[in-house]
Amino acid sequence: MLDSNKNDALDNIKERFALEELSSGQKVGRLQLFDITHKKKDGSPMTSEVAEIIEKLKDKKVEYEAIASSDNFVNLDNIDNRIITEVLGSERLELKFRG
């Protein structure tokens, strides 16, 4: 990828990131960052594989939030990191063995 294209892509991501923070009033976490960087401008996922990963991330988030609501010892600050590692870690392994 040309440097100018990389810079344009990075600027686009930064703009979307900033808009998300402004609209939600909260810092953007890793799950939201994945969502922002893997969707087209119209909001649709880049590929069908990305759509599947996003769905898995959402499902895992719901699962962890349910656990956290019933267990006071769960650290909510680190849930996004765990979810990303669990879902994307397993997805990367699957892709390696398929290819």
N, C-alpha and C positions, 0 to 999 in steps of 0.2 A: 504494500500500500504506500502510495506517495505520502511524503511528510505533510503536504498541504491537505490531503484527504484525512490523514490522521488528526490533524489539528482541527479540521471542521467537525469531525466525529466527536472529538473530545469536547469542543465548544458546545455542541448539541447536547451531549450528556450532562455537562455542567449546568446548562440552562434548564433542562428538564428536572435535574436534581434540585436546583434552587426553587423552581416553581412548585415542586412537590413539598418542599419544606415550608414555603410560604402558605400554601393552601391548607396544609395539615396543621401547621403551627408546631410541628415536632421535627426533630432530627430524622433524617432518612437512615434506616437501618440496612443491613446487608440484604435482607429479603426484598425490600423495596428497591434497592439499587439493582438487584438482579432483574426485577420486573421492569424497571425503567430502561435498562440497557438491552433488554431482549425483546422489546416490543417496537412495532412500527409506529410512525406518527399517528396513525389512526387508532392505535391502542390494541391492535391484533398482534398475536405472537409472531415472531420472525419465521418460525417453522413449526411443523406439527410436533417435532421432538421437544421444542421449547415449550409448546402448549402443555405437553405431558409433564414436563419438569415443573412448570409453574403450578399445575394442579397438585402434584405431589408435595410441593413446598407448602401450598395452602392447607392441604390435608394434615400435614405434619404439624403446622402451626396450631391448628384447631386442637389436635391431640395434646400438644404440650400445654396449651392454655387451659385445657380441661384438667390436666394433672396439676398445674400450678394453682388453679382455683381451689383445689381440695388439699393441697400440701403446702403449708407455709414455709417449708424449708427449700423449695425450689427457687433458684436464682433466675428471675425473669430477665435480667440484663444479658445473660449469655444464651438465651434460647435461640435467637437468630443464628448465632454461630453454630450451635449444635445442629440445627435444622439444615443449614447449608452444607455442613460437613457430611451429615447422614445422607441427604438426598443427592447432592452433586458428587460426593465421593463414590457412591454406588453407581451413579450414572456414568461416571468416567470409566469405571472398571468395566461396565457392560460394553461401552463403546470400544474400549481397547480390545476386548476379546472377540467382538463382532468383526472388527476391522482387521 
